[in-house]
Amino acid sequence: MSKRIAILGLGTMGTGMAANLLKAEFPLTVYNRTEAKAEALMARGARFASTPAEAAKGASFIISMLADDAASREVWTGTNGAFDAVEEGVILIESSTVSPAWVAEFATLATQRGAELLDAPVTGSRMQAEAGQLSFLVGGRDAVLEAAMPVLKVMSKEVVHLGPVGSGAKMKLINNFLCGVQVASLAEGLAWIERSGLDEEKALSILKAGAPGSPLLGAISARMVSHNYTVNFLLKLMAKDLLYAQAEAARCDVELKTAEVARSLFEAAIAKGFGDEDMASVVEPLRNSGDTTE
């Protein structure tokens, strides 16, 4: 592969995405605030850049996978940001879960520099990123997506084109809204089961096999039961996604009342110190909410 790719952000998702690009033998430059997170990728041939601008220089495709609007804005437009080095004709791929409002602003900045933008957030978590089995939800021009397909394919099981720039961000927020509400309700349901005296294993078996069952319920309930909160999806990022979802839905005159309730549970867990754990840990404050101190 001759076209150099830059990845900005080596968190839970970006690291797996970068590893699959290296596996496909793309020349890769990576940027992350903490260089230590890049060491394993560097050992496999990635080049580390000390700034986003350095990473972007000479890249044909620049992919960002960052926490939120603020992080994306800083990496792209801050001091030594990637936009300082973006060249005409470069394809920018924003895979972070960000607001459609920021995507619209981002698109304007890209156009001013003669670059093309795909907003391409993903569904899946750490395991799918590592396995190259993500689903990309893409907004952007047909021709731009076609040019980016060789890059996206090595990281994914499917690439879904949803429409113009901004479509991916909107779809991702709807997806995460539904996921967040289900995880929050599962946490309440499991706390109820545990306090009710029911056989936990039998109760969860009924739920997983019945109408409430879903792949998400099965995976998250197992993590809740085992207290395994190794990060697949950061709890604090789900709280952020629900907030963004509420704001975007309000632009369409839709009030996400269930998102408000779910977000309050995630924020309660953050207040108890679970923000940097997997989102399954949202159950912990509910398990302990009846505790009292003498």
BAFI-3210 file (N, C-alpha, C; in Angstrom, 3 decimals, decimal comma, padded with zeros to 6 digits):
// residues 294
n [1|2|3|4|5|6|7|8|9|10|11|12|13|14|15|16|17|18|19|20|21|22|23|24|25|26|27|28|29|30|31|32|33|34|35|36|37|38|39|40|41|42|43|44|45|46|47|48|49|50|51|52|53|54|55|56|57|58|59|60|61|62|63|64|65|66|67|68|69|70|71|72|73|74|75|76|77|78|79|80|81|82|83|84|85|86|87|88|89|90|91|92|93|94|95|96|97|98|99|100|101|102|103|104|105|106|107|108|109|110|111|112|113|114|115|116|117|118|119|120|121|122|123|124|125|126|127|128|129|130|131|132|133|134|135|136|137|138|139|140|141|142|143|144|145|146|147|148|149|150|151|152|153|154|155|156|157|158|159|160|161|162|163|164|165|166|167|168|169|170|171|172|173|174|175|176|177|178|179|180|181|182|183|184|185|186|187|188|189|190|191|192|193|194|195|196|197|198|199|200|201|202|203|204|205|206|207|208|209|210|211|212|213|214|215|216|217|218|219|220|221|222|223|224|225|226|227|228|229|230|231|232|233|234|235|236|237|238|239|240|241|242|243|244|245|246|247|248|249|250|251|252|253|254|255|256|257|258|259|260|261|262|263|264|265|266|267|268|269|270|271|272|273|274|275|276|277|278|279|280|281|282|283|284|285|286|287|288|289|290|291|292|293|294]
n.u [000,851|000,552|-000,488|-000,377|-001,694|-003,148|-003,861|-005,664|-005,788|-005,720|-007,419|-009,719|-010,970|-009,528|-006,988|-007,381|-008,356|-006,141|-004,331|-005,419|-005,144|-002,369|-001,976|-003,029|-001,055|-000,879|000,937|001,409|000,790|000,589|-001,106|-001,256|-002,085|-000,701|002,245|002,961|000,807|001,074|003,166|003,069|002,012|003,967|006,024|005,186|005,495|004,293|004,495|005,175|003,712|004,322|002,564|-000,793|-000,678|001,787|001,254|-000,704|000,597|001,405|-000,324|-002,770|-005,228|-006,929|-007,813|-009,893|-010,448|-011,896|-012,804|-014,972|-016,809|-015,197|-012,617|-012,203|-012,357|-010,122|-007,956|-008,118|-008,250|-006,805|-003,733|-001,012|-002,712|-004,397|-005,509|-003,683|-001,913|-003,305|-003,729|-004,785|-007,340|-007,106|-008,651|-010,735|-011,683|-013,974|-014,439|-015,223|-017,716|-019,585|-021,270|-023,835|-023,847|-021,179|-020,030|-021,074|-019,803|-017,175|-017,184|-017,356|-014,876|-013,207|-013,855|-012,946|-010,246|-009,927|-010,273|-011,881|-014,665|-015,731|-018,198|-018,017|-018,845|-018,739|-020,323|-020,091|-017,592|-014,622|-013,747|-014,752|-013,419|-010,773|-010,937|-011,441|-014,109|-015,996|-018,881|-019,318|-020,945|-021,871|-021,679|-021,581|-020,115|-020,737|-018,553|-016,369|-016,617|-016,300|-013,608|-012,474|-013,082|-011,230|-009,701|-011,557|-012,678|-010,830|-011,071|-013,570|-016,809|-018,921|-019,948|-022,013|-023,718|-025,327|-026,201|-025,848|-023,060|-023,033|-025,086|-024,148|-023,362|-025,822|-027,235|-025,615|-025,985|-028,680|-028,531|-026,839|-028,325|-030,522|-029,106|-027,966|-030,234|-031,246|-029,171|-029,189|-031,784|-031,518|-029,646|-031,170|-033,121|-031,579|-030,578|-032,967|-033,705|-031,649|-032,223|-034,673|-034,813|-035,101|-033,833|-030,931|-029,572|-031,524|-033,491|-032,211|-031,757|-034,334|-035,000|-033,068|-033,730|-036,261|-038,678|-037,356|-034,766|-031,514|-028,472|-026,953|-028,080|-027,443|-024,588|-023,910|-025,263|-023,855|-021,391|-022,109|-022,993|-020,648|-019,061|-017,183|-015,508|-013,705|-012,721|-014,863|-016,596|-016,495|-017,976|-018,391|-018,456|-020,830|-022,656|-022,079|-022,821|-025,579|-026,333|-025,640|-027,406|-029,902|-029,800|-029,639|-032,002|-033,840|-033,594|-035,152|-037,595|-038,184|-038,493|-036,367|-037,230|-036,687|-033,966|-033,058|-033,588|-032,018|-029,483|-029,159|-028,654|-026,189|-024,647|-024,790|-023,294|-020,815|-020,294|-019,800|-017,362|-017,055|-016,656|-014,506|-014,644|-016,037|-019,217|-021,050|-020,760|-022,568|-024,497|-023,554|-023,873|-026,613|-026,856|-025,833|-027,370|-029,082|-027,532|-026,525|-024,951|-023,575]
n.v [-001,192|002,223|004,702|006,895|006,709|008,471|008,180|009,682|009,555|007,058|005,407|003,109|002,233|003,322|002,136|-000,577|-000,223|000,940|-001,181|-003,019|-001,659|-001,645|-004,393|-004,783|-003,646|-000,917|002,113|003,807|006,508|007,569|009,443|010,348|011,670|010,498|008,929|006,362|004,677|004,124|002,396|-000,433|-000,447|000,969|-000,850|-002,580|-001,219|001,268|004,839|007,275|010,394|013,560|015,635|016,492|017,831|017,039|014,323|014,468|015,510|014,915|012,761|010,747|009,921|010,817|009,792|010,240|009,314|010,007|011,344|013,204|016,197|018,365|017,259|016,432|018,882|020,207|018,576|018,807|021,601|023,018|024,313|023,422|021,680|019,172|020,321|022,239|021,006|019,739|018,792|019,735|017,739|015,610|013,006|013,205|011,440|011,282|009,457|009,502|009,625|012,208|015,432|016,258|018,987|019,814|018,272|019,520|022,014|021,154|020,111|022,455|023,641|021,717|021,951|024,536|024,080|022,539|019,847|016,620|015,395|012,594|011,729|009,239|007,443|004,536|001,347|-001,110|-002,393|-002,579|-005,257|-005,755|-003,755|-004,617|-007,006|-006,200|-005,873|-003,837|-001,720|000,776|003,851|005,952|009,298|011,374|012,247|010,167|009,543|010,126|008,324|005,961|006,183|005,925|003,380|001,106|001,567|001,676|-000,884|-002,734|-002,464|-003,230|-004,960|-004,157|-001,368|001,274|003,487|006,377|008,818|012,390|014,337|014,307|012,546|010,117|010,760|011,455|008,998|007,405|008,528|007,978|005,195|004,823|006,049|004,261|002,016|002,942|003,453|000,861|-000,457|000,962|000,349|-002,383|-002,484|-001,492|-003,489|-005,777|-005,128|-005,169|-007,869|-009,056|-008,198|-009,263|-011,918|-013,834|-016,521|-015,686|-016,582|-018,122|-016,173|-014,295|-015,944|-016,359|-013,743|-013,230|-015,095|-014,394|-011,861|-009,409|-009,969|-009,498|-009,137|-007,200|-007,112|-009,706|-009,695|-007,510|-008,118|-010,371|-009,241|-007,517|-009,348|-010,766|-008,769|-007,671|-005,181|-004,413|-002,328|-002,137|-000,293|002,921|004,117|006,870|007,929|006,995|008,481|010,993|010,568|010,201|012,732|014,265|013,042|013,803|016,565|016,683|015,362|017,164|019,213|018,265|018,484|016,458|015,016|013,306|011,572|009,164|009,004|011,027|010,005|007,661|008,800|010,061|007,923|006,980|009,249|009,271|007,017|007,879|009,855|008,221|007,211|005,517|006,299|005,828|003,161|000,163|000,528|-001,216|-001,087|000,696|-000,458|-000,685|001,511|001,226|-001,268|-000,692|001,301|001,111|000,987|002,031|004,302|004,208]
n.w [000,000|-000,826|-000,087|002,566|005,840|008,546|011,969|014,498|017,802|020,134|021,730|023,253|020,882|018,684|018,788|018,093|015,483|014,249|014,415|012,614|010,210|009,984|009,764|007,251|005,826|005,332|005,177|008,182|010,337|013,666|016,175|019,561|022,736|024,833|024,466|025,183|024,694|022,072|021,713|021,206|018,630|017,276|017,420|015,529|013,228|012,887|012,670|015,081|015,793|017,195|017,308|016,198|013,718|012,682|012,324|010,342|008,151|004,856|004,692|003,048|003,885|006,782|009,874|012,622|015,979|018,644|021,925|022,203|021,168|022,018|022,247|019,604|018,236|019,351|018,530|015,771|015,208|017,087|018,610|016,604|015,318|013,309|010,999|010,305|008,637|006,659|003,339|-000,001|-001,408|000,330|002,204|004,922|007,766|010,107|012,803|015,376|018,017|017,728|017,831|015,437|014,921|015,313|013,300|011,018|011,163|011,001|008,395|006,878|007,492|006,344|003,628|003,116|003,005|000,844|001,187|001,657|003,489|005,350|007,548|009,780|012,027|014,208|014,889|017,437|019,717|021,755|021,189|018,600|017,201|017,426|016,022|013,458|012,736|012,755|012,182|009,895|009,864|007,541|006,382|003,556|000,316|-002,544|-004,284|-002,713|-000,615|-002,071|-002,786|-000,287|000,523|000,366|002,636|004,767|004,641|005,678|008,346|009,060|009,105|007,672|005,650|005,734|003,761|004,496|003,600|003,037|004,407|007,915|008,290|009,290|011,919|013,054|012,897|014,520|017,053|017,509|017,593|019,869|021,829|022,091|022,939|025,357|026,954|027,165|028,540|030,942|031,912|032,175|034,235|036,376|036,419|037,028|039,564|040,924|040,621|042,126|044,697|045,145|045,788|043,856|041,797|040,319|038,003|036,671|036,277|034,586|032,423|031,470|030,688|028,697|026,767|026,093|025,041|025,872|025,252|023,767|021,848|023,180|025,783|026,632|026,614|028,309|030,708|031,546|032,156|034,204|036,176|036,703|037,629|035,944|034,660|032,754|030,151|027,477|026,464|027,448|030,405|030,959|028,425|027,382|028,873|027,829|025,130|025,347|026,187|023,918|022,137|023,168|022,699|019,897|019,125|020,139|018,330|016,351|017,410|019,241|022,347|024,357|026,760|028,060|027,668|029,323|031,892|031,809|031,436|033,886|035,567|034,583|035,115|037,885|038,426|037,470|039,367|041,502|040,900|038,693|036,104|034,326|033,935|032,368|030,713|031,806|034,516|035,495|037,011|039,614|041,587|041,936|043,056|045,532|046,537|048,648|050,825|054,088|056,362|059,584]
ca.u [000,000|001,403|-001,087|-000,170|-002,871|-002,895|-004,932|-005,581|-006,503|-005,473|-008,168|-010,248|-011,305|-008,491|-005,866|-007,755|-008,440|-004,767|-003,710|-005,904|-004,520|-001,007|-002,102|-003,264|000,188|-000,926|001,855|000,548|001,290|-000,391|-000,938|-002,001|-001,476|000,233|003,004|003,048|-000,266|001,438|004,377|002,832|001,836|005,274|006,796|004,692|005,813|003,667|005,332|004,505|003,834|004,196|001,428|-001,722|-000,203|002,844|000,623|-001,474|001,465|001,680|-001,289|-003,857|-006,435|-006,719|-008,928|-009,886|-011,296|-011,678|-013,839|-016,146|-016,642|-014,075|-011,369|-012,082|-012,045|-008,758|-006,992|-008,157|-008,124|-005,992|-002,323|-000,424|-003,798|-004,269|-005,845|-002,497|-001,137|-004,185|-003,484|-005,922|-007,637|-007,034|-009,945|-010,804|-012,690|-014,261|-015,110|-015,636|-019,136|-019,648|-022,574|-024,016|-023,490|-019,736|-019,748|-021,378|-018,711|-016,008|-017,297|-017,014|-013,428|-012,584|-014,060|-012,056|-008,886|-009,934|-010,309|-013,190|-015,000|-016,722|-018,454|-018,105|-018,773|-018,832|-020,941|-019,145|-016,772|-013,207|-013,516|-015,000|-012,335|-009,584|-011,166|-011,764|-015,513|-016,831|-019,798|-019,171|-022,169|-021,159|-022,278|-020,620|-020,338|-020,517|-017,213|-015,404|-016,719|-015,696|-012,152|-012,059|-013,503|-010,138|-009,260|-012,618|-012,963|-009,921|-011,433|-015,022|-017,602|-019,840|-019,906|-023,369|-023,795|-026,629|-026,608|-024,834|-022,286|-023,884|-026,004|-023,533|-023,427|-027,217|-027,579|-024,869|-026,602|-029,900|-028,069|-026,329|-029,468|-031,245|-028,220|-027,833|-031,479|-031,364|-028,202|-029,671|-032,930|-030,982|-029,030|-032,254|-033,743|-030,693|-030,595|-034,269|-033,591|-030,731|-032,852|-035,996|-034,730|-035,173|-032,609|-030,408|-029,250|-032,775|-034,173|-031,532|-031,974|-035,672|-034,953|-032,246|-034,415|-037,588|-038,832|-036,358|-033,424|-030,768|-027,036|-026,451|-028,507|-026,666|-023,189|-023,788|-025,676|-022,749|-020,362|-022,650|-023,023|-019,271|-018,364|-016,062|-015,682|-012,663|-013,437|-015,261|-017,187|-016,374|-019,236|-018,557|-018,770|-022,264|-023,340|-021,894|-023,607|-026,985|-026,494|-025,650|-028,635|-030,999|-029,692|-029,950|-033,427|-034,582|-033,587|-036,247|-038,791|-038,420|-037,939|-035,960|-037,438|-035,989|-032,531|-032,809|-033,544|-030,842|-028,278|-029,023|-028,024|-024,782|-023,986|-024,657|-022,160|-019,616|-020,080|-019,287|-016,020|-017,074|-016,625|-013,483|-014,885|-016,983|-020,556|-021,791|-020,632|-023,691|-025,303|-022,978|-024,566|-027,956|-026,681|-025,448|-028,171|-029,775|-026,587|-026,564|-023,776|-023,935]
ca.v [000,000|003,399|005,897|006,944|006,985|008,972|007,993|010,613|009,006|005,625|004,905|001,750|001,903|003,713|001,191|-001,729|000,209|001,108|-002,499|-003,640|-000,963|-002,181|-005,768|-004,668|-003,091|000,505|002,971|004,414|007,420|007,671|010,497|010,231|012,531|009,673|008,126|004,972|003,904|003,816|001,575|-001,720|-000,173|001,350|-002,087|-003,244|-000,419|002,588|005,985|008,130|011,841|014,252|016,561|016,127|018,382|016,157|013,096|014,744|015,922|013,890|011,665|010,777|009,727|011,135|009,246|010,612|008,509|010,786|011,166|014,074|017,389|019,186|016,588|016,490|020,263|020,522|017,843|019,294|023,055|023,628|024,560|022,268|020,778|018,476|021,196|023,008|020,256|019,076|019,208|019,649|016,414|014,612|012,568|013,225|010,488|011,505|008,264|009,735|009,904|013,649|016,009|016,720|020,410|019,887|017,705|020,557|022,991|020,430|020,028|023,776|023,790|020,835|022,542|025,696|023,600|021,702|018,444|015,972|014,815|011,567|011,475|007,776|006,777|003,078|000,547|-002,120|-001,936|-002,938|-006,553|-005,617|-002,948|-005,460|-008,063|-005,634|-006,202|-002,681|-001,243|002,215|004,566|006,996|010,414|012,000|012,080|008,816|009,378|010,161|007,035|004,954|006,307|005,523|002,015|000,180|001,835|001,305|-002,317|-003,554|-002,262|-003,372|-006,021|-003,498|000,088|001,672|004,881|006,842|010,070|013,451|014,545|014,507|011,417|009,120|011,236|011,356|007,595|006,876|008,986|007,192|003,863|004,826|006,366|003,020|001,159|003,495|003,235|-000,559|-000,792|001,547|-000,412|-003,672|-002,282|-001,433|-004,807|-006,719|-004,770|-005,648|-009,331|-009,412|-007,906|-009,882|-013,306|-014,732|-017,155|-014,743|-017,266|-018,470|-014,944|-013,742|-016,867|-016,059|-012,451|-013,313|-015,927|-013,852|-010,631|-008,376|-010,436|-008,898|-009,356|-006,255|-007,565|-010,886|-009,354|-006,607|-008,797|-011,236|-008,391|-007,038|-010,457|-011,134|-007,541|-007,503|-003,873|-004,110|-001,417|-002,286|001,002|003,730|004,581|008,322|008,259|006,784|009,662|012,045|010,263|010,462|014,189|014,694|012,545|014,672|017,855|016,525|015,056|018,401|019,980|017,689|018,594|015,191|015,031|011,954|011,476|007,982|009,323|011,845|009,106|006,801|009,603|010,322|006,733|006,990|010,339|008,826|006,096|008,708|010,482|007,178|006,820|004,479|006,910|005,241|001,715|-000,189|001,049|-002,188|-000,734|001,561|-001,198|-000,712|002,387|000,687|-002,365|-000,166|002,485|000,906|000,962|003,170|004,413|004,477]
ca.w [000,000|-000,942|000,491|004,009|006,661|009,904|012,952|015,619|018,949|020,339|022,869|023,155|019,504|017,733|018,801|017,283|014,093|013,763|014,272|011,386|009,081|009,881|009,274|005,814|005,279|005,033|005,939|009,197|011,355|014,744|017,186|020,806|023,757|025,596|023,504|025,635|024,083|020,687|021,655|020,541|017,209|016,756|017,275|014,323|012,058|012,850|013,037|016,061|015,592|018,479|017,217|015,123|012,439|012,204|011,851|009,134|007,045|003,858|004,729|002,079|004,678|008,193|010,644|014,037|016,865|019,854|022,942|022,127|020,335|022,480|021,883|018,152|017,858|019,756|017,699|014,394|015,028|018,134|018,311|015,905|014,977|012,032|009,881|009,915|007,649|005,688|001,960|-000,901|-001,909|001,394|002,731|006,377|008,221|011,524|013,311|016,759|018,224|017,977|017,512|014,062|014,829|015,099|011,980|010,028|011,231|010,514|006,942|006,346|007,606|005,361|002,303|003,009|002,746|-000,343|001,598|001,658|004,784|005,626|008,969|009,731|013,330|014,110|015,926|017,897|020,827|021,681|020,549|017,164|016,646|017,333|015,036|012,155|012,518|013,030|011,150|009,697|009,503|006,795|005,683|002,657|-001,119|-003,070|-004,846|-001,615|000,055|-002,944|-002,673|001,059|000,826|000,687|004,009|005,699|004,595|006,496|009,745|009,240|008,485|006,741|005,523|005,339|003,339|004,967|002,985|003,049|005,635|009,083|008,429|010,159|013,301|013,515|013,097|015,654|018,292|017,700|018,012|021,237|022,696|022,375|023,743|026,700|027,694|027,486|029,591|032,199|032,400|032,607|035,551|037,359|036,499|037,716|040,988|041,421|040,723|043,219|045,991|045,225|046,215|042,713|041,323|039,332|036,754|035,998|035,875|033,413|031,307|030,934|030,009|027,486|025,770|025,819|024,263|026,154|024,916|022,668|022,057|024,180|027,102|026,984|026,901|029,452|031,936|031,970|032,769|035,477|037,130|037,070|038,061|035,025|034,061|031,781|029,255|026,080|026,151|028,660|030,970|030,835|027,037|027,173|029,412|026,823|023,939|025,650|026,200|022,518|021,528|023,605|022,026|018,476|019,005|020,400|017,079|015,552|018,264|019,934|023,702|024,746|028,207|028,572|027,686|030,516|033,041|031,670|031,661|035,323|036,165|034,210|035,836|039,273|038,455|037,337|040,675|042,406|040,485|037,666|034,777|033,478|033,841|031,323|031,007|032,618|035,932|035,893|037,981|040,962|042,548|042,195|044,013|046,838|046,886|049,906|051,940|055,001|057,240|060,983]
c.u [000,891|000,835|-000,974|-001,456|-002,404|-004,112|-004,658|-006,432|-006,349|-006,131|-008,626|-010,468|-010,164|-007,333|-006,175|-007,835|-007,058|-004,099|-004,163|-005,378|-003,078|-001,013|-002,306|-002,108|000,041|000,186|001,041|001,334|000,203|-000,062|-001,810|-001,319|-000,441|000,954|003,038|001,980|000,053|002,567|004,171|002,658|003,151|006,148|006,387|004,867|005,158|004,682|004,548|004,774|003,566|003,071|000,470|-001,263|000,885|002,268|-000,066|-000,604|001,752|000,710|-002,351|-005,218|-006,093|-007,973|-008,820|-010,878|-011,066|-012,923|-015,111|-015,851|-015,396|-012,744|-011,142|-011,689|-010,600|-007,735|-006,964|-007,814|-007,262|-004,569|-001,684|-001,483|-003,650|-004,573|-004,667|-001,726|-001,997|-003,952|-004,732|-006,096|-007,582|-008,448|-009,863|-011,953|-012,873|-015,089|-015,502|-017,153|-019,244|-021,021|-022,656|-023,674|-021,994|-019,369|-020,003|-020,276|-017,430|-016,021|-016,937|-015,508|-012,696|-012,682|-013,137|-010,627|-008,804|-009,917|-011,742|-013,429|-016,016|-016,954|-018,818|-017,931|-019,039|-019,755|-020,022|-018,330|-015,350|-012,971|-013,724|-013,907|-011,082|-009,715|-011,414|-013,202|-016,442|-017,826|-019,649|-020,494|-021,737|-022,088|-021,223|-020,934|-019,993|-019,081|-016,150|-015,425|-016,079|-014,172|-011,645|-012,348|-012,345|-009,610|-010,308|-012,826|-012,072|-010,224|-012,855|-015,582|-018,609|-019,638|-021,254|-023,378|-025,204|-027,108|-025,493|-024,108|-023,225|-024,813|-025,454|-023,644|-024,837|-027,590|-026,870|-025,494|-027,920|-029,543|-027,650|-027,382|-030,211|-030,399|-028,137|-029,063|-031,615|-030,396|-028,663|-030,849|-032,500|-030,364|-030,089|-032,905|-032,893|-030,624|-031,879|-034,230|-032,761|-031,368|-034,162|-035,981|-034,888|-033,814|-032,092|-030,162|-030,511|-033,490|-033,541|-031,698|-033,321|-035,655|-034,190|-032,934|-035,757|-037,551|-037,797|-034,965|-032,826|-029,304|-026,457|-026,820|-027,685|-025,246|-023,065|-024,221|-024,578|-021,662|-020,831|-022,599|-021,617|-018,470|-017,108|-016,251|-014,461|-013,326|-013,623|-015,850|-017,197|-017,729|-019,432|-018,871|-020,235|-023,065|-023,251|-022,768|-025,093|-027,273|-026,551|-026,947|-029,821|-030,980|-030,087|-031,427|-034,271|-034,633|-034,690|-037,560|-039,194|-037,734|-037,634|-036,036|-036,711|-034,484|-032,176|-032,680|-032,296|-029,556|-028,077|-028,378|-026,538|-024,020|-023,829|-023,482|-020,835|-019,275|-019,527|-017,937|-015,939|-016,945|-015,643|-013,552|-015,812|-018,385|-021,417|-021,757|-021,703|-024,564|-024,816|-023,641|-025,974|-027,894|-026,472|-026,340|-028,916|-028,862|-026,744|-025,299|-024,243|-023,336]
c.v [001,248|004,623|005,860|007,349|007,530|008,651|008,911|010,057|007,508|005,149|003,482|001,334|002,183|002,738|-000,029|-001,390|000,343|-000,235|-003,182|-002,954|-001,441|-003,603|-005,782|-003,979|-001,676|001,213|003,829|005,316|007,589|008,843|010,162|011,108|011,768|008,727|006,658|004,098|003,498|002,804|000,252|-001,530|000,226|000,123|-002,849|-002,394|000,934|003,659|006,860|009,586|012,539|015,278|016,070|016,638|017,504|014,857|013,313|015,045|014,741|012,737|011,848|010,624|010,032|010,720|009,727|009,746|009,037|010,777|011,960|015,272|018,172|018,568|016,637|017,889|020,614|019,855|018,382|020,777|023,736|023,915|023,294|021,214|020,209|019,384|022,064|022,327|019,547|019,662|019,030|018,214|015,306|014,268|012,473|012,320|010,670|010,337|008,383|009,865|011,355|014,163|016,369|018,196|020,579|019,318|018,754|021,617|022,397|020,390|021,356|023,995|022,934|021,433|023,731|025,302|022,686|020,222|017,929|015,323|013,689|011,559|010,003|007,153|005,282|002,516|-000,633|-001,538|-002,469|-004,230|-006,476|-004,781|-003,790|-006,505|-007,525|-005,887|-005,051|-002,453|000,272|002,794|005,873|008,044|011,062|011,712|010,661|008,606|009,351|008,840|005,936|004,984|005,804|004,065|001,059|000,347|001,342|-000,204|-003,132|-003,411|-002,701|-004,661|-005,441|-001,993|000,508|003,161|005,393|008,130|011,100|013,538|014,936|013,335|010,354|009,504|011,116|009,908|007,018|007,316|008,260|005,800|003,860|005,236|005,093|002,064|001,649|003,271|001,768|-000,960|-000,257|000,752|-001,806|-003,557|-002,225|-002,798|-005,813|-006,416|-005,263|-007,161|-009,720|-009,186|-008,665|-011,294|-014,306|-015,358|-016,317|-015,414|-017,598|-017,216|-014,359|-014,643|-016,609|-014,756|-012,531|-014,110|-015,347|-012,559|-009,553|-008,724|-009,722|-009,241|-008,443|-006,709|-008,770|-010,541|-008,514|-007,281|-009,710|-010,427|-007,852|-008,138|-010,798|-009,958|-007,318|-006,197|-003,427|-003,392|-001,990|-000,970|001,806|004,262|006,081|008,743|007,988|007,954|010,821|011,809|010,521|011,958|014,727|014,258|013,421|016,004|017,745|016,212|016,312|019,289|019,502|017,700|017,256|015,268|013,589|011,816|010,266|008,206|010,130|010,966|008,227|007,578|009,890|009,132|006,671|008,096|010,010|007,877|006,844|009,346|009,502|006,640|005,779|005,031|006,287|003,721|001,440|000,265|000,067|-001,841|000,239|000,874|-001,017|000,251|001,903|-000,477|-001,836|000,979|002,345|000,874|002,200|003,165|004,785|005,804]
c.w [000,000|-000,246|002,008|004,709|008,005|010,753|014,131|016,756|019,043|021,626|022,620|021,709|018,538|017,665|017,946|015,805|013,484|013,520|012,989|010,137|008,888|009,325|007,762|005,093|004,743|005,801|006,905|010,129|012,400|015,650|018,378|021,830|024,573|024,643|023,889|024,991|022,647|020,589|020,933|019,039|016,559|016,534|016,017|013,070|011,959|013,232|013,998|015,748|016,920|018,482|016,136|013,759|011,851|011,655|010,511|007,926|006,116|003,833|003,655|002,743|006,131|008,945|012,079|014,793|018,272|020,737|022,686|021,244|020,724|022,073|020,382|017,697|018,177|018,845|016,269|014,263|016,072|017,673|017,759|015,591|013,579|010,844|009,449|008,790|006,613|004,299|001,109|-001,400|-000,877|001,865|004,251|006,812|009,721|012,038|014,776|016,829|018,669|017,552|016,030|013,885|014,600|013,733|010,893|009,998|010,656|008,983|006,279|006,386|006,580|003,962|002,080|002,673|001,537|-000,041|001,555|003,016|004,652|007,122|009,046|011,105|013,169|015,184|016,200|019,034|020,661|020,903|019,043|016,498|016,449|016,232|013,626|011,751|012,897|011,899|011,070|009,208|008,851|006,206|004,804|001,209|-001,568|-003,515|-003,758|-000,857|-000,772|-002,834|-001,331|001,367|001,104|002,118|005,006|005,762|005,515|007,991|010,050|008,666|007,514|006,786|004,962|005,015|003,614|004,317|003,060|004,387|006,773|009,330|009,362|011,618|013,859|013,823|014,309|016,978|018,554|018,204|019,480|022,256|023,080|023,219|025,183|027,549|028,078|028,598|030,938|032,762|032,852|033,997|036,643|037,537|037,252|039,213|041,646|041,615|041,942|044,583|046,209|045,790|045,091|042,427|040,142|037,983|035,969|035,481|034,610|032,200|030,655|030,144|028,691|026,380|025,343|025,034|024,602|025,653|023,715|022,886|023,135|025,584|027,541|027,397|028,164|030,746|032,447|032,666|034,118|036,537|037,621|037,617|037,210|034,262|033,257|030,611|027,852|025,583|027,445|029,123|030,744|029,400|026,718|027,727|028,425|025,602|024,164|025,677|024,772|021,831|021,905|022,859|020,560|018,269|019,220|019,163|016,136|016,329|018,875|021,293|024,124|026,268|028,791|028,604|028,925|031,749|032,989|031,965|033,141|036,031|035,831|034,958|037,316|039,421|038,305|038,681|041,707|041,964|039,393|036,243|033,822|033,434|032,655|031,714|031,802|034,098|036,391|036,937|039,416|041,941|042,876|043,163|045,419|047,309|048,190|051,108|052,802|055,828|058,627|061,443]
res [m|s|k|r|i|a|i|l|g|l|g|t|m|g|t|g|m|a|a|n|l|l|k|a|e|f|p|l|t|v|y|n|r|t|e|a|k|a|e|a|l|m|a|r|g|a|r|f|a|s|t|p|a|e|a|a|k|g|a|s|f|i|i|s|m|l|a|d|d|a|a|s|r|e|v|w|t|g|t|n|g|a|f|d|a|v|e|e|g|v|i|l|i|e|s|s|t|v|s|p|a|w|v|a|e|f|a|t|l|a|t|q|r|g|a|e|l|l|d|a|p|v|t|g|s|r|m|q|a|e|a|g|q|l|s|f|l|v|g|g|r|d|a|v|l|e|a|a|m|p|v|l|k|v|m|s|k|e|v|v|h|l|g|p|v|g|s|g|a|k|m|k|l|i|n|n|f|l|c|g|v|q|v|a|s|l|a|e|g|l|a|w|i|e|r|s|g|l|d|e|e|k|a|l|s|i|l|k|a|g|a|p|g|s|p|l|l|g|a|i|s|a|r|m|v|s|h|n|y|t|v|n|f|l|l|k|l|m|a|k|d|l|l|y|a|q|a|e|a|a|r|c|d|v|e|l|k|t|a|e|v|a|r|s|l|f|e|a|a|i|a|k|g|f|g|d|e|d|m|a|s|v|v|e|p|l|r|n|s|g|d|t|t|e]
***
